[in-house]
Amino acid sequence: MTVIVLAKCPKGPRGFLSRWLMEISSGVFIGNPSRRVREALWAEVQEYANNGRALLAYGNDSEQGFSFETFDHAWEPKDHEGLVLMHRPKESRARRNPASPKTGWSKASKRRRFGKH
């Protein structure tokens, strides 16, 4: 079983993947191609994804029963005592919320506090 997930990719790779795999949701492709076809599909995705992200998961005979690869993805696969886990790097607070929150009371709180409705 093979699953490919595309995010922020152009329509070209999506159309190419739809020839070999079934698109079960927007950007989520699933199927059971041979290893050779899977590797060719993944190479095409990496070549034409541009600024998009891609994730490939497929079944194999490992301890976990599957393997996965990523392309231009913030999360990275890391080996941890024989198991491959996804490592999500910590984001800085400024990156998550670029606009700093305003200090003081909200307008609704001021109205309640001073009795103005």
Secondary structure as UniProt FT lines:
FT   STRAND          2..7
FT   HELIX           11..18
FT   TURN            19..20
FT   STRAND          22..25
FT   TURN            26..27
FT   STRAND          28..31
FT   HELIX           35..48
FT   TURN            50..51
FT   STRAND          53..59
FT   STRAND          66..71
FT   STRAND          76..80
FT   TURN            81..82
FT   STRAND          83..87
FT   HELIX           93..96
FT   HELIX           107..114
//
